[in-house]
């Protein structure tokens, strides 16, 4: 496809969103940047402008339907974005029985409901123009599961399904919908999850899994190295440049894990058993009163 002239990036104040904004800025595009933290958005916008692109800062709480719809009216009053990147997201660190209604609702409001509302708002103008690209940042957790973040796992499964349905409604048009399914990316995401840092449970669980695997005579869980936010941003840009794409798995082996979740979930659970048991112990250790 031709080089996009305008991008809307949610969750643009840090992590993947900020890295993507800085990467796209080198193309000289118009960037609409939205997130809750206005001061951090301003910092990213300054970097974008220094690279020669135009940035419009739109602070917004995407869990609020009224604010999200108002933000989209502001964007569409200026232009129809060529690319909409649904990047904003938050996870949780709770066992299912420790997950409150408020946590469940908040995780879905940001990870799923905001994606729906933004997409619904942008679609009519994209259809009229017959071009555009929606990129949704899901996760391997949208294809498989890990313990102690069931709300996040369920939300990412939901947004994966939503994007698949969107693709069926866009069939035969020049509007594309892509979904990115990364594993670990080096951002602060895992330290800012509801209920405490899920990154600690993963790190402790991985450490404990080595002993568990040795004691039980099991192979280590098939984990994959972390990826930098900048490398993942480049993968997003490459996906947009391709136009129509299959679901994008950026980490080695994760596509095979996703396929195994469909064809033989028992085998997948067995492969990750040392990690799951290690995370169970880590969660108990971190939540003792």
C-alpha positions in Angstrom: 0.0 0.0 0.0 1.1 3.6 -0.3 2.8 5.2 2.7 0.1 6.2 5.2 -0.3 9.9 5.8 -2.0 9.7 9.2 -2.0 7.4 12.1 -4.1 7.2 15.3 -2.2 5.4 18.1 -3.8 4.6 21.4 -1.7 4.1 24.5 0.9 6.4 22.9 2.4 7.8 26.1 4.9 5.0 26.7 6.1 1.5 25.8 5.0 0.2 22.4 2.8 3.1 21.5 5.6 5.7 22.1 8.1 3.6 20.2 5.7 3.3 17.3 5.0 7.0 17.3 8.8 7.8 17.1 9.3 5.2 14.4 6.4 6.5 12.2 7.5 10.1 12.8 10.4 9.4 10.5 7.9 9.0 7.6 6.7 12.6 8.2 3.1 11.4 8.9 0.4 13.2 10.9 0.1 11.4 14.2 -2.9 11.5 16.6 -1.6 10.4 20.0 -4.0 9.4 22.8 -3.5 8.1 26.3 -4.5 9.2 29.8 -1.2 10.8 30.8 -1.0 14.2 29.1 2.5 15.1 30.3 4.0 11.9 28.8 2.0 12.3 25.6 3.5 15.8 25.3 7.0 14.4 25.6 6.3 11.8 22.9 4.7 14.5 20.7 7.8 16.7 21.1 10.0 13.8 19.9 7.6 13.3 16.9 7.8 16.9 16.0 11.6 17.0 16.3 11.6 14.2 13.7 9.7 16.4 11.3 6.2 15.0 11.7 3.0 16.6 13.0 1.5 15.4 16.3 -1.9 16.0 17.7 -2.2 15.2 21.4 -5.6 13.9 22.6 -5.6 13.0 26.3 -8.4 10.5 26.9 -9.5 7.9 29.3 -10.5 5.1 26.9 -12.4 3.2 29.5 -15.0 6.1 29.4 -17.3 5.7 26.4 -18.2 9.4 26.3 -14.6 10.5 26.3 -13.6 7.9 23.7 -16.4 9.0 21.3 -15.5 12.7 21.8 -11.9 11.9 21.0 -12.9 10.2 17.8 -15.1 13.1 16.8 -12.1 15.3 17.2 -9.9 13.1 15.1 -12.5 12.7 12.3 -13.1 16.4 12.2 -9.5 16.8 11.1 -9.1 13.8 8.8 -9.8 10.1 8.3 -6.8 8.2 9.7 -5.0 5.9 7.3 -4.0 3.6 10.2 -5.6 3.0 13.5 -3.4 1.2 16.0 -5.3 -0.2 19.0 -2.4 -0.4 21.4 -3.8 0.8 24.7 -4.1 -2.1 27.2 -3.7 -3.1 30.8 -3.3 -6.5 32.5 -4.0 -7.9 35.9 -2.4 -10.1 38.5 -5.1 -12.0 40.4 -6.2 -15.5 40.8 -9.7 -15.9 39.5 -11.2 -16.0 43.0 -9.2 -12.8 43.8 -10.4 -11.0 40.7 -13.0 -8.3 41.6 -15.9 -7.2 39.4 -14.2 -3.8 39.1 -11.0 -5.3 37.8 -12.8 -7.5 35.3 -14.9 -4.6 34.0 -11.9 -2.2 33.8 -9.8 -4.7 31.9 -12.5 -5.3 29.4 -13.4 -1.6 29.1 -9.8 -0.8 28.0 -8.8 -3.9 26.1 -12.1 -4.7 24.3 -14.7 -2.0 24.6 -12.4 0.9 23.5 -11.3 -1.1 20.4 -15.0 -1.6 19.5 -15.9 2.0 19.9 -12.9 3.4 18.1 -13.4 1.0 15.2 -17.1 1.7 14.9 -16.4 5.4 14.8 -13.7 5.2 12.1 -15.4 2.7 9.8 -17.9 4.9 8.0 -15.2 7.4 6.8 -12.9 4.5 5.9 -15.6 2.8 3.9 -16.4 6.0 2.1 -12.8 6.4 1.1 -12.4 2.6 0.6 -9.0 2.5 2.3 -7.5 2.2 5.8 -5.9 -0.3 8.2 -6.8 -1.3 11.7 -4.0 -2.9 13.7 -4.9 -4.4 17.0 -2.2 -5.3 19.5 -3.4 -8.5 21.1 -1.0 -11.0 22.6 -0.1 -14.7 22.7 -2.5 -14.5 25.6 -5.2 -14.0 23.0 -4.5 -17.5 21.7 -3.3 -19.4 24.8 -3.3 -18.7 28.5 -1.2 -18.1 31.5 -2.2 -18.2 35.2 -3.2 -15.3 37.4 -4.4 -12.9 34.6 -7.6 -14.5 33.5 -9.3 -11.1 32.9 -6.5 -10.1 30.6 -6.4 -13.5 28.8 -10.2 -13.4 28.3 -10.1 -9.8 27.0 -7.3 -10.6 24.5 -9.2 -13.7 23.3 -12.3 -11.4 22.9 -10.4 -8.7 20.9 -8.9 -11.4 18.7 -12.4 -12.7 17.9 -13.6 -9.1 17.3 -10.8 -8.5 14.8 -11.6 -11.8 13.0 -15.2 -10.7 12.7 -14.2 -7.3 11.4 -12.1 -8.9 8.7 -15.2 -10.8 7.4 -17.1 -7.5 7.1 -14.2 -5.9 5.3 -13.8 -8.7 2.8 -13.5 -7.4 -0.8 -12.6 -3.8 0.3 -9.3 -2.0 0.5 -9.6 -1.7 4.3 -7.5 -4.2 6.3 -7.6 -5.4 9.9 -4.5 -7.0 11.3 -3.8 -8.5 14.7 -0.4 -8.7 16.4 0.2 -11.5 18.9 3.5 -10.7 20.7 4.9 -12.6 23.7 7.1 -10.6 26.1 8.0 -7.0 25.1 10.4 -5.0 27.3 8.1 -2.2 28.5 6.7 -1.3 32.0 3.4 -3.1 31.2 4.1 -6.1 33.5 4.9 -3.8 36.4 1.7 -1.8 36.1 -0.9 -4.5 36.2 -3.9 -4.4 38.4 -3.4 -6.4 41.6 0.4 -6.1 41.6 3.1 -6.7 39.1 2.5 -9.8 37.0 6.1 -9.5 35.9 7.2 -10.6 39.4 5.0 -13.7 39.2 6.4 -14.6 35.8 10.0 -14.0 36.9 9.7 -15.9 40.1 7.7 -18.6 38.3 10.4 -19.1 35.7 13.0 -19.4 38.4 11.0 -21.9 40.3 10.1 -23.8 37.1 13.7 -24.9 36.6 13.7 -26.7 40.0 10.3 -28.2 39.3 11.3 -29.5 35.9 14.5 -31.0 37.3 12.7 -32.7 40.2 10.0 -34.1 38.0 12.2 -35.1 35.1 10.4 -32.7 32.7 11.7 -30.4 30.0 11.7 -26.7 30.7 8.7 -24.8 29.4 9.3 -23.5 25.9 9.8 -19.8 26.6 10.9 -17.2 24.1 13.2 -14.2 24.5 11.8 -10.8 25.2 11.6 -8.3 22.3 12.3 -4.5 22.6 9.5 -2.1 22.1 11.4 -0.6 19.1 11.7 -4.0 17.4 8.0 -4.6 17.9 7.2 -1.1 16.5 9.1 -2.0 13.4 7.0 -5.2 13.1 3.8 -3.1 13.2 5.1 -0.8 10.5 6.0 -3.8 8.4 2.6 -5.2 8.9 1.0 -2.0 7.7 3.3 -1.9 4.7 2.2 -5.4 3.7 -1.5 -4.5 3.7 -3.5 -7.6 4.0 -1.9 -10.0 6.4 -2.5 -13.1 8.5 -2.3 -12.8 12.3 1.3 -11.7 13.1 3.3 -13.8 15.7 6.5 -11.8 16.4 8.2 -14.3 18.7 9.7 -17.6 17.6 7.6 -20.7 18.4 4.5 -18.8 19.5 2.6 -19.6 16.3 3.1 -23.3 17.0 1.9 -22.8 20.6 -1.2 -21.1 19.3 -1.9 -23.9 16.9 -1.4 -26.4 19.6 -4.0 -24.6 21.8 -6.5 -25.5 19.1 -5.4 -29.0 18.1 -4.2 -30.4 21.5 -4.6 -28.2 24.5 -3.5 -31.0 26.8 -0.1 -31.2 25.1 0.3 -27.4 25.4 -0.6 -27.5 29.1 1.9 -30.3 29.6 4.6 -28.4 27.8 4.1 -25.4 30.1 3.5 -27.4 33.3 6.7 -26.4 35.0 6.0 -22.7 34.4 2.4 -23.0 35.6 3.4 -24.8 38.7 6.2 -22.3 39.4 3.8 -19.4 38.9 1.3 -21.0 41.3 4.0 -21.2 44.0 5.2 -17.6 43.2 1.6 -16.3 43.5 1.1 -18.1 46.9 4.5 -16.7 48.1 3.6 -13.2 47.1 0.1 -13.2 48.5 0.8 -14.6 52.0 -0.6 -12.4 54.7 
